Amino acid sequence: MPRKRPDMKLLLASFVISCGIVLVVLGVSRSVTGRDQQQLPVAIESVDPIRGAAQVLQQASVFVDLKAGYDAVLVLNGVELPLVNLDGSGAGVLPKPGDQVALPPAAVLEPGNNTITYTPVEGGPVETFDTGINTAEVIYWKALEGRTRARSYTWTFTVV
C-alpha cells in the first residue's frame, strides 16, 4: 500500500499554531507584573498612582501602604507634606462617635492600616498636580530606628 504524502497546508498551519503557543508561554513566563514591576522596597506594600501611570487626574489622591513597624512622610513634587494622625494622638480632645471632623490640608496617616493618603486641596501644601510628569517620594524608616536611618522610594506619574 503506497504511503500518503502529508498535506503541506495542514503541516504549515500546525507549525504556525505550535510556534504561537510557544511564544505565548514564553511571554507569560517572562512577564513582570505587580510588586516586581513596581520595584517596591520590602517596607512598602503598594502605592497609588502606580509607578509610570500615564493618565492620572489632577484631583487624584496619592496613597502609600506601609508594612507594620514603619513610619514615613510623603513628598510630592519636592514638598514634604505635614501628617495628620487619625488616631487622635496629640490632638487634645478626641471627637465623639458621629461628630464631623475637619482635617487640616495635610497627608492623612491611618495608623491602624499604616497608610498615608493625600488629596490635593485648595490651601494645602500641594493644591493641584501639574499637567505632565509629577514626582512622589515616600521617606520611610523602621519605627524603632527613627528617621536618621530613613530610606526613600521615588516614582513618577503623568497627570492629564
N, CA, C and O of each residue as an XYZ file, in Angstrom:
640
protein
N       0.831     -1.176      0.000
C       0.000      0.000      0.000
C       0.888      1.257      0.000
O       1.744      1.397      0.874
N       0.703      2.155     -0.946
C       1.540      3.347     -1.046
C       1.261      4.304      0.138
O       0.133      4.438      0.613
N       2.347      4.959      0.585
C       2.230      5.934      1.681
C       1.637      7.229      1.175
O       1.957      7.702      0.084
N       0.759      7.795      2.000
C       0.119      9.056      1.631
C       1.036     10.217      2.027
O       1.540     10.256      3.150
N       1.251     11.155      1.113
C       2.070     12.338      1.406
C       1.310     13.265      2.337
O       0.100     13.433      2.178
N       1.989     13.873      3.308
C       1.301     14.809      4.209
C       0.847     16.049      3.441
O       1.498     16.504      2.501
N      -0.279     16.567      3.873
C      -0.816     17.797      3.282
C       0.043     18.972      3.754
O       0.089     19.257      4.951
N       0.719     19.651      2.838
C       1.638     20.737      3.190
C       0.919     21.910      3.873
O       1.478     22.524      4.782
N      -0.286     22.221      3.456
C      -1.037     23.319      4.074
C      -1.344     23.000      5.539
O      -1.209     23.858      6.412
N      -1.751     21.775      5.795
C      -2.069     21.343      7.147
C      -0.806     21.316      8.009
O      -0.838     21.701      9.178
N       0.291     20.863      7.433
C       1.563     20.828      8.149
C       2.027     22.245      8.495
O       2.485     22.484      9.613
N       1.919     23.175      7.565
C       2.307     24.565      7.795
C       1.418     25.215      8.850
O       1.923     25.920      9.724
N       0.111     24.995      8.788
C      -0.818     25.554      9.782
C      -0.497     25.013     11.171
O      -0.523     25.770     12.141
N      -0.196     23.730     11.289
C       0.164     23.131     12.580
C       1.442     23.744     13.126
O       1.544     24.001     14.325
N       2.419     23.980     12.255
C       3.679     24.593     12.671
C       3.455     26.022     13.187
O       4.002     26.399     14.223
N       2.666     26.802     12.476
C       2.385     28.189     12.882
C       1.660     28.217     14.230
O       1.997     29.029     15.092
N       0.678     27.351     14.421
C      -0.050     27.293     15.689
C       0.882     26.883     16.821
O       0.809     27.452     17.910
N       1.745     25.923     16.589
C       2.704     25.481     17.609
C       3.648     26.608     18.002
O       3.922     26.814     19.185
N       4.141     27.334     17.012
C       5.021     28.476     17.294
C       4.292     29.536     18.111
O       4.863     30.104     19.042
N       3.050     29.801     17.772
C       2.255     30.780     18.515
C       2.079     30.380     19.970
O       2.204     31.220     20.862
N       1.790     29.114     20.222
C       1.616     28.634     21.596
C       2.926     28.768     22.376
O       2.917     29.184     23.534
N       4.044     28.420     21.750
C       5.350     28.545     22.409
C       5.631     30.011     22.746
O       6.101     30.303     23.845
N       5.357     30.929     21.838
C       5.588     32.351     22.095
C       4.718     32.869     23.234
O       5.197     33.645     24.060
N       3.458     32.463     23.300
C       2.568     32.883     24.392
C       3.092     32.372     25.732
O       3.137     33.125     26.705
N       3.482     31.121     25.790
C       4.006     30.539     27.034
C       5.283     31.274     27.460
O       5.438     31.592     28.639
N       6.193     31.546     26.532
C       7.408     32.287     26.863
C       7.092     33.700     27.354
O       7.702     34.175     28.312
N       6.155     34.362     26.712
C       5.782     35.719     27.117
C       5.206     35.765     28.522
O       5.559     36.639     29.313
N       4.330     34.836     28.830
C       3.724     34.803     30.165
C       4.770     34.454     31.217
O       4.769     35.040     32.300
N       5.652     33.523     30.922
C       6.644     33.109     31.917
C       7.687     34.191     32.180
O       8.284     34.211     33.256
N       7.916     35.078     31.241
C       8.924     36.126     31.413
C       8.331     37.491     31.745
O       9.080     38.453     31.915
N       7.028     37.599     31.839
C       6.418     38.892     32.124
C       6.670     39.295     33.568
O       6.803     38.449     34.452
N       6.735     40.605     33.790
C       6.960     41.160     35.117
C       5.745     42.000     35.475
O       5.406     42.948     34.768
N       5.093     41.649     36.573
C       3.897     42.370     36.989
C       3.929     42.612     38.494
O       4.827     42.148     39.196
N       2.933     43.346     38.972
C       2.753     43.540     40.409
C       3.943     44.201     41.077
O       4.522     45.147     40.544
N       4.306     43.690     42.261
C       5.412     44.248     43.052
C       6.718     44.272     42.266
O       7.486     45.229     42.360
N       6.969     43.215     41.487
C       8.222     43.162     40.733
C       8.286     44.290     39.707
O       9.335     44.909     39.529
N       7.184     44.556     39.040
C       7.161     45.615     38.027
C       7.316     46.987     38.687
O       7.967     47.868     38.126
N       6.734     47.178     39.854
C       6.799     48.455     40.559
C       8.134     48.676     41.252
O       8.471     49.806     41.604
N       8.894     47.609     41.451
C      10.186     47.662     42.137
C      10.043     48.287     43.518
O      10.833     49.144     43.914
N       9.005     47.835     44.252
C       8.738     48.355     45.588
C       9.714     47.761     46.594
O      10.035     46.575     46.525
N      10.189     48.586     47.532
C      11.010     48.044     48.609
C      10.166     47.157     49.525
O       8.937     47.222     49.492
N      10.806     46.347     50.325
C      10.121     45.427     51.218
C       9.173     46.167     52.165
O       8.111     45.640     52.497
N       9.530     47.368     52.603
C       8.738     48.118     53.580
C       7.438     48.675     53.010
O       6.536     49.028     53.770
N       7.327     48.761     51.694
C       6.148     49.365     51.066
C       5.337     48.278     50.377
O       5.840     47.558     49.514
N       4.060     48.173     50.777
C       3.195     47.151     50.182
C       2.593     47.605     48.858
O       2.481     46.809     47.926
N       2.200     48.890     48.763
C       1.655     49.387     47.500
C       1.680     50.910     47.482
O       1.759     51.561     48.523
N       1.610     51.460     46.270
C       1.481     52.904     46.076
C       0.420     53.137     45.003
O       0.173     52.284     44.151
N      -0.195     54.304     45.068
C      -1.175     54.689     44.058
C      -1.104     56.199     43.889
O      -1.126     56.902     44.899
N      -1.022     56.735     42.698
C      -0.984     56.062     41.411
C       0.299     55.239     41.290
O       1.327     55.558     41.889
N       0.207     54.185     40.507
C       1.342     53.286     40.361
C       2.463     53.968     39.599
O       2.253     54.958     38.899
N       3.641     53.422     39.749
C       4.830     53.938     39.059
C       4.580     53.955     37.558
O       4.204     52.940     36.972
N       4.792     55.117     36.937
C       4.654     55.244     35.493
C       3.226     55.392     35.003
O       2.990     55.340     33.796
N       2.255     55.576     35.911
C       0.856     55.750     35.479
C       0.785     56.900     34.489
O       1.428     57.932     34.683
N      -0.003     56.724     33.417
C       0.025     57.684     32.312
C      -1.176     58.605     32.243
O      -1.110     59.624     31.555
N      -2.270     58.297     32.920
C      -3.461     59.141     32.798
C      -4.102     59.377     34.159
O      -5.224     58.939     34.415
N      -3.378     60.072     35.025
C      -3.858     60.369     36.367
C      -4.585     61.709     36.330
O      -4.116     62.653     35.694
N      -5.716     61.793     37.002
C      -6.468     63.042     37.065
C      -5.830     64.006     38.057
O      -5.170     63.579     39.005
N      -6.027     65.313     37.841
C      -5.418     66.324     38.714
C      -5.899     66.227     40.157
O      -5.154     66.595     41.066
N      -7.107     65.749     40.398
C      -7.647     65.663     41.751
C      -7.432     64.296     42.386
O      -7.989     64.019     43.448
N      -6.638     63.442     41.760
C      -6.397     62.091     42.275
C      -5.620     62.136     43.584
O      -4.835     63.053     43.825
N      -5.850     61.135     44.422
C      -5.129     61.008     45.689
C      -3.842     60.220     45.476
O      -3.753     59.374     44.587
N      -2.853     60.514     46.307
C      -1.635     59.718     46.359
C      -1.728     58.887     47.627
O      -2.047     59.401     48.699
N      -1.448     57.599     47.494
C      -1.649     56.647     48.583
C      -0.413     55.774     48.732
O       0.138     55.289     47.743
N       0.018     55.576     49.974
C       1.147     54.702     50.270
C       0.726     53.751     51.382
O       0.229     54.186     52.422
N       0.922     52.467     51.166
C       0.610     51.445     52.168
C       1.923     50.840     52.641
O       2.645     50.208     51.869
N       2.224     51.044     53.933
C       3.474     50.556     54.515
C       3.250     49.278     55.301
O       2.146     49.018     55.779
N       4.289     48.493     55.431
C       4.217     47.321     56.304
C       4.212     47.799     57.748
O       4.670     48.901     58.049
N       3.694     46.965     58.630
C       3.655     47.286     60.052
C       5.074     47.507     60.577
O       6.015     46.821     60.179
N       5.202     48.473     61.471
C       6.500     48.744     62.077
C       7.296     49.827     61.378
O       8.440     50.092     61.750
N       6.710     50.456     60.370
C       7.407     51.520     59.645
C       6.658     52.837     59.785
O       5.428     52.862     59.846
N       7.406     53.923     59.836
C       6.867     55.280     59.779
C       7.350     55.906     58.480
O       8.321     55.447     57.879
N       6.659     56.964     58.052
C       7.052     57.584     56.781
C       6.491     58.991     56.673
O       5.610     59.392     57.433
N       7.018     59.721     55.720
C       6.460     61.002     55.289
C       6.347     60.937     53.772
O       7.044     60.167     53.111
N       5.460     61.757     53.241
C       5.211     61.795     51.802
C       5.698     63.125     51.249
O       5.435     64.179     51.828
N       6.402     63.075     50.136
C       6.915     64.271     49.464
C       6.348     64.281     48.053
O       6.545     63.327     47.301
N       5.644     65.351     47.682
C       5.076     65.479     46.339
C       5.702     66.664     45.629
O       5.645     67.791     46.119
N       6.290     66.412     44.495
C       6.929     67.456     43.688
C       7.857     68.327     44.532
O       7.891     69.547     44.373
N       8.611     67.687     45.433
C       9.596     68.374     46.259
C       9.053     68.989     47.538
O       9.820     69.581     48.298
N       7.761     68.870     47.802
C       7.154     69.450     49.002
C       6.848     68.338     49.997
O       6.034     67.457     49.718
N       7.508     68.377     51.172
C       7.205     67.387     52.214
C       5.895     67.772     52.881
O       5.735     68.896     53.357
N       4.966     66.840     52.912
C       3.628     67.114     53.420
C       3.559     66.882     54.926
O       4.093     65.893     55.428
N       2.898     67.795     55.653
C       2.671     67.541     57.073
C       1.707     66.366     57.225
O       0.881     66.127     56.345
N       1.807     65.629     58.339
C       0.948     64.469     58.574
C      -0.080     64.766     59.660
O       0.228     65.406     60.665
N      -1.293     64.297     59.446
C      -2.341     64.326     60.460
C      -2.608     62.873     60.823
O      -2.943     62.062     59.961
N      -2.457     62.545     62.117
C      -2.632     61.179     62.588
C      -4.090     60.967     62.966
O      -4.605     61.669     63.837
N      -4.758     60.025     62.336
C      -6.180     59.792     62.593
C      -6.476     59.128     63.931
O      -7.639     59.034     64.325
N      -5.443     58.664     64.642
C      -5.733     58.066     65.941
C      -5.961     59.130     67.002
O      -6.308     58.810     68.140
N      -5.769     60.396     66.638
C      -6.057     61.497     67.555
C      -4.941     61.814     68.508
O      -5.099     62.696     69.353
N      -3.827     61.142     68.414
C      -2.738     61.417     69.349
C      -2.239     62.843     69.159
O      -1.992     63.292     68.040
N      -2.101     63.524     70.256
C      -1.626     64.904     70.229
C      -2.691     65.903     69.849
O      -2.388     67.090     69.729
N      -3.926     65.476     69.654
C      -4.969     66.401     69.224
C      -5.741     66.986     70.393
O      -6.610     67.835     70.190
N      -5.444     66.549     71.625
C      -6.189     67.073     72.767
C      -7.462     66.284     72.971
O      -7.414     65.112     73.345
N      -8.614     66.916     72.727
C      -9.910     66.280     72.941
C     -10.268     65.437     71.727
O     -10.259     65.921     70.595
N     -10.585     64.163     71.974
C     -10.978     63.286     70.883
C     -12.437     63.523     70.530
O     -13.247     63.771     71.423
N     -12.796     63.454     69.248
C     -14.193     63.638     68.856
C     -15.046     62.471     69.344
O     -14.558     61.355     69.522
N     -16.309     62.751     69.551
C     -17.255     61.705     69.932
C     -17.692     60.967     68.672
O     -17.641     61.531     67.579
N     -18.121     59.718     68.810
C     -18.607     58.990     67.634
C     -19.731     59.749     66.941
O     -20.670     60.208     67.591
N     -19.633     59.877     65.642
C     -20.652     60.575     64.856
C     -20.342     62.034     64.623
O     -20.962     62.656     63.760
N     -19.390     62.614     65.372
C     -19.021     64.018     65.182
C     -18.329     64.195     63.834
O     -17.590     63.317     63.388
N     -18.571     65.328     63.193
C     -17.864     65.681     61.968
C     -16.512     66.258     62.349
O     -16.424     67.105     63.238
N     -15.485     65.815     61.699
C     -14.138     66.273     61.999
C     -13.580     66.972     60.770
O     -13.607     66.424     59.668
N     -13.078     68.174     60.962
C     -12.444     68.914     59.873
C     -10.944     68.673     59.958
O     -10.305     69.025     60.950
N     -10.396     68.082     58.931
C      -8.964     67.826     58.895
C      -8.249     68.968     58.200
O      -8.749     69.497     57.208
N      -7.085     69.358     58.705
C      -6.314     70.385     58.001
C      -5.810     69.816     56.678
O      -5.751     68.599     56.505
N      -5.447     70.693     55.749
C      -4.946     70.209     54.456
C      -3.556     69.593     54.620
O      -2.539     70.280     54.524
N      -3.538     68.302     54.864
C      -2.282     67.594     55.087
C      -2.456     66.145     54.654
O      -3.560     65.709     54.330
N      -1.369     65.417     54.654
C      -1.432     63.985     54.384
C      -2.032     63.305     55.602
O      -1.730     63.679     56.735
N      -2.868     62.320     55.381
C      -3.576     61.638     56.469
C      -2.913     60.290     56.724
O      -2.787     59.457     55.827
N      -2.492     60.098     57.976
C      -1.900     58.844     58.400
C      -2.955     58.027     59.131
O      -3.505     58.474     60.138
N      -3.232     56.847     58.632
C      -4.146     55.926     59.310
C      -3.290     54.845     59.961
O      -2.884     53.892     59.296
N      -3.011     54.986     61.264
C      -2.080     54.062     61.913
C      -2.574     52.619     61.943
O      -1.752     51.704     61.892
N      -3.871     52.380     62.024
C      -4.391     51.018     62.042
C      -4.074     50.260     60.766
O      -3.818     49.056     60.798
N      -4.092     50.965     59.642
C      -3.782     50.353     58.342
C      -2.355     50.644     57.904
O      -1.859     50.049     56.947
N      -1.695     51.563     58.609
C      -0.353     52.026     58.281
C      -0.304     52.562     56.853
O       0.560     52.181     56.063
N      -1.247     53.455     56.535
C      -1.314     54.076     55.211
C      -1.221     55.585     55.325
O      -1.580     56.172     56.346
N      -0.735     56.198     54.269
C      -0.700     57.655     54.148
C      -1.422     58.009     52.864
O      -1.160     57.424     51.813
N      -2.353     58.990     52.952
C      -3.118     59.414     51.789
C      -3.085     60.936     51.712
O      -3.216     61.621     52.726
N      -2.909     61.452     50.511
C      -3.009     62.899     50.308
C      -3.794     63.174     49.035
O      -3.528     62.603     47.978
N      -4.769     64.068     49.171
C      -5.538     64.546     48.026
C      -5.294     66.042     47.899
O      -5.503     66.775     48.866
N      -4.857     66.518     46.737
C      -4.634     67.953     46.567
C      -5.898     68.743     46.894
O      -6.995     68.383     46.469
N      -5.730     69.816     47.648
C      -6.857     70.624     48.075
C      -6.420     72.087     48.126
O      -5.266     72.392     48.429
N      -7.352     72.981     47.829
C      -7.062     74.411     47.875
C      -6.615     74.790     49.277
O      -7.270     74.433     50.256
N      -5.517     75.503     49.378
C      -4.961     75.893     50.663
C      -3.984     74.872     51.231
O      -3.366     75.108     52.269
N      -3.847     73.742     50.552
C      -2.929     72.699     51.015
C      -1.525     72.932     50.506
O      -1.302     73.806     49.668
N      -0.575     72.159     51.006
C       0.803     72.319     50.538
C       0.965     72.041     49.043
O       1.814     72.648     48.390
N       0.165     71.136     48.502
C       0.090     70.899     47.058
C      -1.377     71.044     46.685
O      -2.193     70.183     47.015
N      -1.718     72.144     45.991
C      -3.129     72.427     45.697
C      -3.651     71.623     44.517
O      -4.800     71.179     44.530
N      -2.830     71.432     43.506
C      -3.190     70.611     42.346
C      -1.914     69.988     41.804
O      -0.806     70.451     42.074
N      -2.098     68.938     41.041
C      -0.962     68.359     40.329
C      -0.829     69.081     39.006
O      -1.825     69.389     38.352
N       0.410     69.351     38.613
C       0.667     69.972     37.320
C       0.390     68.955     36.220
O       0.621     67.758     36.389
N      -0.108     69.454     35.092
C      -0.271     68.581     33.934
C       1.112     68.140     33.490
O       2.031     68.950     33.375
N       1.243     66.862     33.245
C       2.536     66.305     32.863
C       3.074     65.403     33.956
O       2.318     64.822     34.734
N       4.384     65.296     34.000
C       5.025     64.367     34.940
C       5.102     64.981     36.334
O       5.544     66.118     36.498
N       4.670     64.223     37.329
C       4.745     64.600     38.736
C       5.561     63.538     39.463
O       5.596     62.375     39.060
N       6.218     63.962     40.543
C       7.083     63.060     41.290
C       6.555     62.894     42.708
O       6.211     63.869     43.376
N       6.497     61.655     43.153
C       6.129     61.348     44.537
C       7.295     60.596     45.166
O       7.967     59.797     44.513
N       7.516     60.864     46.431
C       8.572     60.181     47.165
C       8.049     59.856     48.555
O       7.419     60.695     49.200
N       8.304     58.667     49.003
C       7.986     58.305     50.376
C       9.321     58.053     51.080
O      10.125     57.225     50.655
N       9.527     58.795     52.168
C      10.714     58.606     53.001
C      10.251     57.757     54.177
O       9.375     58.175     54.934
N      10.825     56.579     54.336
C      10.329     55.624     55.327
C      11.476     55.101     56.191
O      12.637     55.090     55.781
N      11.118     54.676     57.382
C      12.102     54.143     58.316
C      11.412     53.204     59.302
O      10.205     53.300     59.525
N      12.186     52.306     59.883
C      11.644     51.437     60.917
C      11.331     52.311     62.123
O      12.154     53.131     62.530
N      10.152     52.137     62.690
C       9.719     52.978     63.804
C      10.696     52.918     64.973
O      10.891     53.916     65.667
N      11.298     51.785     65.192
C      12.223     51.625     66.322
C      13.575     52.278     66.073
O      14.302     52.565     67.024
N      13.926     52.518     64.810
C      15.231     53.081     64.475
C      15.208     54.598     64.349
O      16.234     55.241     64.568
N      14.077     55.183     64.007
C      13.986     56.632     63.841
C      14.352     57.089     62.439
O      14.884     56.326     61.633
N      14.055     58.346     62.173
C      14.223     58.898     60.825
C      15.683     59.029     60.411
O      15.971     59.145     59.219
N      16.599     59.012     61.351
C      18.015     59.145     60.986
C      18.486     57.995     60.101
O      19.492     58.130     59.404
N      17.777     56.862     60.118
C      18.136     55.708     59.288
C      17.140     55.533     58.141
O      16.926     54.419     57.662
N      16.543     56.622     57.712
C      15.489     56.568     56.687
C      16.035     56.219     55.312
O      17.193     56.480     54.987
N      15.160     55.622     54.522
C      15.397     55.348     53.102
C      14.264     55.996     52.334
O      13.310     56.498     52.929
N      14.365     55.988     51.019
C      13.277     56.590     50.249
C      12.985     55.766     49.000
O      13.823     55.010     48.507
N      11.773     55.943     48.516
C      11.321     55.332     47.258
C      10.649     56.453     46.463
O       9.749     57.128     46.964
N      11.085     56.638     45.246
C      10.571     57.707     44.400
C       9.959     57.112     43.134
O      10.487     56.161     42.558
N       8.839     57.689     42.715
C       8.219     57.253     41.461
C       7.563     58.461     40.799
O       7.327     59.488     41.436
N       7.276     58.316     39.516
C       6.630     59.392     38.764
C       5.324     58.890     38.165
O       5.131     57.693     37.951
N       4.438     59.837     37.903
C       3.170     59.541     37.214
C       2.817     60.757     36.389
O       3.247     61.870     36.691
N       2.035     60.545     35.346
C       1.689     61.618     34.422
C       0.241     62.031     34.613
O      -0.666     61.201     34.560
N       0.033     63.326     34.837
C      -1.293     63.898     35.045
C      -1.796     64.476     33.725
O      -1.065     65.158     33.007
N      -3.070     64.184     33.423
C      -3.677     64.702     32.181
C      -4.583     65.885     32.479
O      -5.179     66.453     31.564
